[in-house]
Amino acid sequence: MKSKKVIVAGATGMLGSQIVKELLIQGAEVTAMVRASSDRSALIKMGVKNFVIGDMMDAPSLRQALSPKHGFDAIVASAAGYTRRKKGDSSKTDTIGYRNLVDATKEAGIPRFVLISILESDKAKSVPHFYNKYQIEKYLAEKKQPFIALRPGAFLDQTPDFIIDKITKGILPTFLTGTYGIIYTPQLAKYTAMAAVTLPDKELNTSIDVGWDRPVNEKILLAAFTSILKKDIQAKAVIPPFALKFILPVIAKFSENIHDMRQMIKWIDTGVYISTNPQRQKELFGELPTVEESIGQYCRDRKLI
């Protein structure tokens, strides 16, 4: 069988690089779309041989990067503007940048666009960077660009990973107080690669919730880490309750990013950030990972056990 040609936007990021790894495992011919100034060394070491220069805020560069001459079978979009991890990133990447990418994909005739969206983003009007993902889902449909949108919940591992330094000291840092959907990045990367190369065309033009076998909260995570690590673990809020209630609202008035984060916390803590159709994930990707399996995988990957 001929290898699928897949281009990855956001390939140098934490999630993007893991998606590249999974695509290579699944036999895809991977092209990484990078900025001219991006460090390619980790991707080259991973085995990536093909690179194109493209910037989501530069529409002409995207038309060149996605040119039909490359013969791409799919594009995976995992770039994130909200997190602003790299120089040149901004929240506009999540709006203007993604629209530019969809337009260039449609113009190039690439038959599949895999979008990393956000769980229940269509209900999150109060959270800008969540709702922006839903707007791109809508834009893909409006442009009649065939797509699969994966909707993960919260990430167990963040960038930087704020769990690893604390958990070795017996502390589980917690960021949210409610119950929410969650996923571990390597799991999402595997599903993304499958969406790009193995899911049949009949599954196109849909949004799919992805996560663990059940939602989590502080108590569930604490019990899992305690069981896996076999030692007493204490939970500690990353943002103390006093700061969350009194200080964050003040800072949010002067910072778009902090305002977005505050709205996200408030919205998630209402209990709506939960998959409404886990059966769909099971049908397409197999058995849902359990909380205990996922925490165990995280601990092994971090050499905690």
KERO-138550 format. One record per residue (C-alpha): residue in one letter; chain; x, y, z; residue number from 1. Coordinates in steps of 0.5 Angstrom, whole numbers, plus 500, padded with zeros to 3 digits. Example, Ala and Ser with C-alpha at 12.3 -4.5 7.8 and 13.67 -1.06 7.14 Angstrom:
% KERO-138550
rec r=A; c=A; u=525; v=491; w=516; k=1
rec r=S; c=A; u=527; v=498; w=514; k=2
//
This chain:
% KERO-138550
rec r=M; c=A; u=500; v=500; w=500; k=1
rec r=K; c=A; u=503; v=507; w=498; k=2
rec r=S; c=A; u=505; v=511; w=504; k=3
rec r=K; c=A; u=500; v=517; w=505; k=4
rec r=K; c=A; u=503; v=524; w=505; k=5
rec r=V; c=A; u=502; v=528; w=511; k=6
rec r=I; c=A; u=504; v=535; w=512; k=7
rec r=V; c=A; u=504; v=538; w=520; k=8
rec r=A; c=A; u=503; v=545; w=521; k=9
rec r=G; c=A; u=506; v=546; w=528; k=10
rec r=A; c=A; u=510; v=540; w=528; k=11
rec r=T; c=A; u=516; v=543; w=532; k=12
rec r=G; c=A; u=511; v=544; w=538; k=13
rec r=M; c=A; u=510; v=539; w=544; k=14
rec r=L; c=A; u=504; v=536; w=541; k=15
rec r=G; c=A; u=506; v=537; w=534; k=16
rec r=S; c=A; u=512; v=533; w=535; k=17
rec r=Q; c=A; u=509; v=527; w=538; k=18
rec r=I; c=A; u=504; v=527; w=532; k=19
rec r=V; c=A; u=510; v=527; w=527; k=20
rec r=K; c=A; u=513; v=521; w=531; k=21
rec r=E; c=A; u=506; v=517; w=531; k=22
rec r=L; c=A; u=505; v=519; w=524; k=23
rec r=L; c=A; u=512; v=516; w=522; k=24
rec r=I; c=A; u=510; v=510; w=526; k=25
rec r=Q; c=A; u=504; v=509; w=522; k=26
rec r=G; c=A; u=508; v=509; w=516; k=27
rec r=A; c=A; u=506; v=516; w=513; k=28
rec r=E; c=A; u=511; v=520; w=509; k=29
rec r=V; c=A; u=511; v=526; w=513; k=30
rec r=T; c=A; u=513; v=534; w=511; k=31
rec r=A; c=A; u=514; v=539; w=517; k=32
rec r=M; c=A; u=511; v=546; w=516; k=33
rec r=V; c=A; u=516; v=550; w=519; k=34
rec r=R; c=A; u=518; v=558; w=520; k=35
rec r=A; c=A; u=525; v=559; w=517; k=36
rec r=S; c=A; u=528; v=561; w=524; k=37
rec r=S; c=A; u=525; v=554; w=527; k=38
rec r=D; c=A; u=530; v=549; w=530; k=39
rec r=R; c=A; u=529; v=543; w=526; k=40
rec r=S; c=A; u=534; v=539; w=529; k=41
rec r=A; c=A; u=529; v=535; w=534; k=42
rec r=L; c=A; u=525; v=533; w=528; k=43
rec r=I; c=A; u=531; v=531; w=524; k=44
rec r=K; c=A; u=533; v=526; w=529; k=45
rec r=M; c=A; u=526; v=523; w=529; k=46
rec r=G; c=A; u=527; v=522; w=522; k=47
rec r=V; c=A; u=523; v=527; w=518; k=48
rec r=K; c=A; u=526; v=529; w=512; k=49
rec r=N; c=A; u=522; v=533; w=508; k=50
rec r=F; c=A; u=521; v=541; w=510; k=51
rec r=V; c=A; u=517; v=547; w=507; k=52
rec r=I; c=A; u=517; v=554; w=510; k=53
rec r=G; c=A; u=510; v=557; w=512; k=54
rec r=D; c=A; u=507; v=562; w=517; k=55
rec r=M; c=A; u=500; v=561; w=518; k=56
rec r=M; c=A; u=500; v=569; w=518; k=57
rec r=D; c=A; u=503; v=569; w=511; k=58
rec r=A; c=A; u=498; v=567; w=506; k=59
rec r=P; c=A; u=502; v=567; w=500; k=60
rec r=S; c=A; u=507; v=563; w=504; k=61
rec r=L; c=A; u=502; v=558; w=506; k=62
rec r=R; c=A; u=500; v=557; w=498; k=63
rec r=Q; c=A; u=507; v=555; w=497; k=64
rec r=A; c=A; u=508; v=550; w=502; k=65
rec r=L; c=A; u=502; v=547; w=501; k=66
rec r=S; c=A; u=502; v=547; w=493; k=67
rec r=P; c=A; u=499; v=541; w=489; k=68
rec r=K; c=A; u=506; v=539; w=487; k=69
rec r=H; c=A; u=507; v=536; w=493; k=70
rec r=G; c=A; u=501; v=531; w=493; k=71
rec r=F; c=A; u=499; v=531; w=500; k=72
rec r=D; c=A; u=494; v=527; w=502; k=73
rec r=A; c=A; u=492; v=530; w=509; k=74
rec r=I; c=A; u=494; v=536; w=513; k=75
rec r=V; c=A; u=494; v=536; w=521; k=76
rec r=A; c=A; u=494; v=543; w=524; k=77
rec r=S; c=A; u=496; v=543; w=531; k=78
rec r=A; c=A; u=499; v=550; w=532; k=79
rec r=A; c=A; u=496; v=554; w=538; k=80
rec r=G; c=A; u=496; v=561; w=538; k=81
rec r=Y; c=A; u=493; v=562; w=545; k=82
rec r=T; c=A; u=499; v=559; w=548; k=83
rec r=R; c=A; u=504; v=563; w=545; k=84
rec r=R; c=A; u=510; v=559; w=546; k=85
rec r=K; c=A; u=514; v=561; w=541; k=86
rec r=K; c=A; u=516; v=568; w=538; k=87
rec r=G; c=A; u=512; v=570; w=533; k=88
rec r=D; c=A; u=506; v=567; w=536; k=89
rec r=S; c=A; u=499; v=571; w=538; k=90
rec r=S; c=A; u=492; v=569; w=539; k=91
rec r=K; c=A; u=491; v=572; w=531; k=92
rec r=T; c=A; u=494; v=565; w=529; k=93
rec r=D; c=A; u=488; v=562; w=532; k=94
rec r=T; c=A; u=483; v=566; w=528; k=95
rec r=I; c=A; u=486; v=569; w=522; k=96
rec r=G; c=A; u=492; v=564; w=521; k=97
rec r=Y; c=A; u=487; v=558; w=521; k=98
rec r=R; c=A; u=483; v=561; w=516; k=99
rec r=N; c=A; u=489; v=562; w=512; k=100
rec r=L; c=A; u=491; v=555; w=513; k=101
rec r=V; c=A; u=484; v=553; w=511; k=102
rec r=D; c=A; u=484; v=557; w=505; k=103
rec r=A; c=A; u=491; v=555; w=502; k=104
rec r=T; c=A; u=489; v=547; w=504; k=105
rec r=K; c=A; u=482; v=548; w=500; k=106
rec r=E; c=A; u=486; v=552; w=494; k=107
rec r=A; c=A; u=491; v=546; w=494; k=108
rec r=G; c=A; u=486; v=541; w=494; k=109
rec r=I; c=A; u=488; v=537; w=500; k=110
rec r=P; c=A; u=483; v=532; w=501; k=111
rec r=R; c=A; u=483; v=532; w=509; k=112
rec r=F; c=A; u=484; v=537; w=514; k=113
rec r=V; c=A; u=485; v=534; w=521; k=114
rec r=L; c=A; u=484; v=540; w=526; k=115
rec r=I; c=A; u=486; v=539; w=534; k=116
rec r=S; c=A; u=480; v=543; w=536; k=117
rec r=I; c=A; u=477; v=543; w=544; k=118
rec r=L; c=A; u=472; v=539; w=547; k=119
rec r=E; c=A; u=465; v=542; w=547; k=120
rec r=S; c=A; u=468; v=548; w=544; k=121
rec r=D; c=A; u=461; v=550; w=541; k=122
rec r=K; c=A; u=458; v=551; w=548; k=123
rec r=A; c=A; u=464; v=556; w=550; k=124
rec r=K; c=A; u=462; v=563; w=547; k=125
rec r=S; c=A; u=465; v=566; w=554; k=126
rec r=V; c=A; u=472; v=563; w=553; k=127
rec r=P; c=A; u=475; v=566; w=547; k=128
rec r=H; c=A; u=481; v=561; w=545; k=129
rec r=F; c=A; u=476; v=555; w=546; k=130
rec r=Y; c=A; u=470; v=558; w=542; k=131
rec r=N; c=A; u=476; v=560; w=536; k=132
rec r=K; c=A; u=477; v=553; w=535; k=133
rec r=Y; c=A; u=469; v=552; w=534; k=134
rec r=Q; c=A; u=469; v=558; w=529; k=135
rec r=I; c=A; u=475; v=554; w=525; k=136
rec r=E; c=A; u=470; v=548; w=525; k=137
rec r=K; c=A; u=465; v=552; w=522; k=138
rec r=Y; c=A; u=469; v=555; w=517; k=139
rec r=L; c=A; u=472; v=548; w=514; k=140
rec r=A; c=A; u=465; v=546; w=513; k=141
rec r=E; c=A; u=463; v=553; w=510; k=142
rec r=K; c=A; u=469; v=552; w=505; k=143
rec r=K; c=A; u=467; v=545; w=504; k=144
rec r=Q; c=A; u=474; v=543; w=506; k=145
rec r=P; c=A; u=473; v=535; w=508; k=146
rec r=F; c=A; u=476; v=535; w=515; k=147
rec r=I; c=A; u=476; v=531; w=522; k=148
rec r=A; c=A; u=476; v=535; w=528; k=149
rec r=L; c=A; u=479; v=532; w=534; k=150
rec r=R; c=A; u=476; v=535; w=541; k=151
rec r=P; c=A; u=481; v=533; w=547; k=152
rec r=G; c=A; u=479; v=536; w=554; k=153
rec r=A; c=A; u=485; v=538; w=558; k=154
rec r=F; c=A; u=492; v=536; w=558; k=155
rec r=L; c=A; u=495; v=531; w=563; k=156
rec r=D; c=A; u=502; v=534; w=561; k=157
rec r=Q; c=A; u=502; v=541; w=560; k=158
rec r=T; c=A; u=508; v=545; w=557; k=159
rec r=P; c=A; u=512; v=546; w=561; k=160
rec r=D; c=A; u=510; v=540; w=565; k=161
rec r=F; c=A; u=508; v=543; w=572; k=162
rec r=I; c=A; u=506; v=536; w=575; k=163
rec r=I; c=A; u=513; v=533; w=574; k=164
rec r=D; c=A; u=517; v=537; w=579; k=165
rec r=K; c=A; u=512; v=537; w=584; k=166
rec r=I; c=A; u=510; v=530; w=584; k=167
rec r=T; c=A; u=517; v=527; w=586; k=168
rec r=K; c=A; u=516; v=531; w=593; k=169
rec r=G; c=A; u=509; v=528; w=594; k=170
rec r=I; c=A; u=505; v=534; w=591; k=171
rec r=L; c=A; u=500; v=534; w=586; k=172
rec r=P; c=A; u=499; v=541; w=583; k=173
rec r=T; c=A; u=492; v=542; w=581; k=174
rec r=F; c=A; u=489; v=547; w=576; k=175
rec r=L; c=A; u=482; v=546; w=576; k=176
rec r=T; c=A; u=477; v=545; w=582; k=177
rec r=G; c=A; u=471; v=542; w=578; k=178
rec r=T; c=A; u=470; v=535; w=574; k=179
rec r=Y; c=A; u=473; v=535; w=567; k=180
rec r=G; c=A; u=475; v=531; w=561; k=181
rec r=I; c=A; u=482; v=530; w=560; k=182
rec r=I; c=A; u=487; v=526; w=555; k=183
rec r=Y; c=A; u=495; v=525; w=555; k=184
rec r=T; c=A; u=498; v=528; w=549; k=185
rec r=P; c=A; u=501; v=521; w=547; k=186
rec r=Q; c=A; u=494; v=519; w=546; k=187
rec r=L; c=A; u=492; v=525; w=542; k=188
rec r=A; c=A; u=498; v=524; w=538; k=189
rec r=K; c=A; u=496; v=517; w=536; k=190
rec r=Y; c=A; u=489; v=519; w=535; k=191
rec r=T; c=A; u=491; v=524; w=530; k=192
rec r=A; c=A; u=495; v=520; w=526; k=193
rec r=M; c=A; u=490; v=515; w=525; k=194
rec r=A; c=A; u=485; v=521; w=523; k=195
rec r=A; c=A; u=490; v=523; w=518; k=196
rec r=V; c=A; u=492; v=516; w=515; k=197
rec r=T; c=A; u=487; v=510; w=517; k=198
rec r=L; c=A; u=480; v=513; w=518; k=199
rec r=P; c=A; u=476; v=512; w=512; k=200
rec r=D; c=A; u=473; v=518; w=508; k=201
rec r=K; c=A; u=466; v=516; w=510; k=202
rec r=E; c=A; u=468; v=519; w=517; k=203
rec r=L; c=A; u=470; v=526; w=514; k=204
rec r=N; c=A; u=466; v=532; w=516; k=205
rec r=T; c=A; u=465; v=531; w=523; k=206
rec r=S; c=A; u=468; v=533; w=530; k=207
rec r=I; c=A; u=470; v=527; w=535; k=208
rec r=D; c=A; u=471; v=528; w=543; k=209
rec r=V; c=A; u=477; v=524; w=545; k=210
rec r=G; c=A; u=479; v=523; w=552; k=211
rec r=W; c=A; u=479; v=518; w=558; k=212
rec r=D; c=A; u=474; v=513; w=560; k=213
rec r=R; c=A; u=471; v=518; w=565; k=214
rec r=P; c=A; u=472; v=525; w=567; k=215
rec r=V; c=A; u=476; v=527; w=573; k=216
rec r=N; c=A; u=477; v=531; w=578; k=217
rec r=E; c=A; u=482; v=533; w=584; k=218
rec r=K; c=A; u=480; v=527; w=588; k=219
rec r=I; c=A; u=480; v=522; w=582; k=220
rec r=L; c=A; u=487; v=524; w=580; k=221
rec r=L; c=A; u=490; v=524; w=587; k=222
rec r=A; c=A; u=487; v=517; w=588; k=223
rec r=A; c=A; u=490; v=514; w=581; k=224
rec r=F; c=A; u=497; v=518; w=583; k=225
rec r=T; c=A; u=497; v=515; w=590; k=226
rec r=S; c=A; u=496; v=508; w=587; k=227
rec r=I; c=A; u=501; v=508; w=582; k=228
rec r=L; c=A; u=506; v=511; w=586; k=229
rec r=K; c=A; u=505; v=507; w=592; k=230
rec r=K; c=A; u=506; v=513; w=597; k=231
rec r=D; c=A; u=502; v=519; w=600; k=232
rec r=I; c=A; u=500; v=525; w=595; k=233
rec r=Q; c=A; u=497; v=531; w=597; k=234
rec r=A; c=A; u=494; v=536; w=592; k=235
rec r=K; c=A; u=496; v=543; w=592; k=236
rec r=A; c=A; u=492; v=548; w=588; k=237
rec r=V; c=A; u=497; v=552; w=582; k=238
rec r=I; c=A; u=493; v=558; w=583; k=239
rec r=P; c=A; u=491; v=559; w=591; k=240
rec r=P; c=A; u=483; v=560; w=592; k=241
rec r=F; c=A; u=485; v=567; w=595; k=242
rec r=A; c=A; u=488; v=569; w=588; k=243
rec r=L; c=A; u=483; v=566; w=584; k=244
rec r=K; c=A; u=478; v=570; w=587; k=245
rec r=F; c=A; u=481; v=576; w=588; k=246
rec r=I; c=A; u=487; v=577; w=585; k=247
rec r=L; c=A; u=486; v=574; w=578; k=248
rec r=P; c=A; u=480; v=578; w=576; k=249
rec r=V; c=A; u=484; v=585; w=577; k=250
rec r=I; c=A; u=489; v=582; w=573; k=251
rec r=A; c=A; u=484; v=580; w=568; k=252
rec r=K; c=A; u=482; v=587; w=566; k=253
rec r=F; c=A; u=489; v=589; w=563; k=254
rec r=S; c=A; u=491; v=582; w=560; k=255
rec r=E; c=A; u=487; v=579; w=554; k=256
rec r=N; c=A; u=491; v=572; w=556; k=257
rec r=I; c=A; u=489; v=572; w=563; k=258
rec r=H; c=A; u=482; v=574; w=562; k=259
rec r=D; c=A; u=482; v=568; w=557; k=260
rec r=M; c=A; u=485; v=564; w=562; k=261
rec r=R; c=A; u=480; v=566; w=568; k=262
rec r=Q; c=A; u=474; v=565; w=563; k=263
rec r=M; c=A; u=476; v=558; w=562; k=264
rec r=I; c=A; u=477; v=556; w=569; k=265
rec r=K; c=A; u=470; v=559; w=570; k=266
rec r=W; c=A; u=467; v=555; w=564; k=267
rec r=I; c=A; u=470; v=549; w=566; k=268
rec r=D; c=A; u=468; v=549; w=573; k=269
rec r=T; c=A; u=461; v=549; w=571; k=270
rec r=G; c=A; u=462; v=542; w=569; k=271
rec r=V; c=A; u=460; v=542; w=562; k=272
rec r=Y; c=A; u=467; v=540; w=559; k=273
rec r=I; c=A; u=466; v=533; w=559; k=274
rec r=S; c=A; u=465; v=528; w=553; k=275
rec r=T; c=A; u=458; v=527; w=551; k=276
rec r=N; c=A; u=459; v=521; w=546; k=277
rec r=P; c=A; u=465; v=517; w=548; k=278
rec r=Q; c=A; u=462; v=511; w=544; k=279
rec r=R; c=A; u=464; v=515; w=538; k=280
rec r=Q; c=A; u=471; v=515; w=540; k=281
rec r=K; c=A; u=471; v=508; w=542; k=282
rec r=E; c=A; u=468; v=506; w=535; k=283
rec r=L; c=A; u=473; v=509; w=531; k=284
rec r=F; c=A; u=480; v=509; w=535; k=285
rec r=G; c=A; u=479; v=503; w=540; k=286
rec r=E; c=A; u=478; v=502; w=547; k=287
rec r=L; c=A; u=478; v=508; w=551; k=288
rec r=P; c=A; u=484; v=509; w=556; k=289
rec r=T; c=A; u=483; v=508; w=563; k=290
rec r=V; c=A; u=485; v=514; w=568; k=291
rec r=E; c=A; u=489; v=509; w=572; k=292
rec r=E; c=A; u=492; v=506; w=565; k=293
rec r=S; c=A; u=494; v=513; w=563; k=294
rec r=I; c=A; u=497; v=516; w=570; k=295
rec r=G; c=A; u=501; v=509; w=569; k=296
rec r=Q; c=A; u=503; v=511; w=562; k=297
rec r=Y; c=A; u=505; v=518; w=564; k=298
rec r=C; c=A; u=509; v=516; w=571; k=299
rec r=R; c=A; u=513; v=511; w=566; k=300
rec r=D; c=A; u=514; v=516; w=561; k=301
rec r=R; c=A; u=517; v=520; w=566; k=302
rec r=K; c=A; u=521; v=515; w=570; k=303
rec r=L; c=A; u=517; v=516; w=576; k=304
rec r=I; c=A; u=516; v=508; w=577; k=305
//
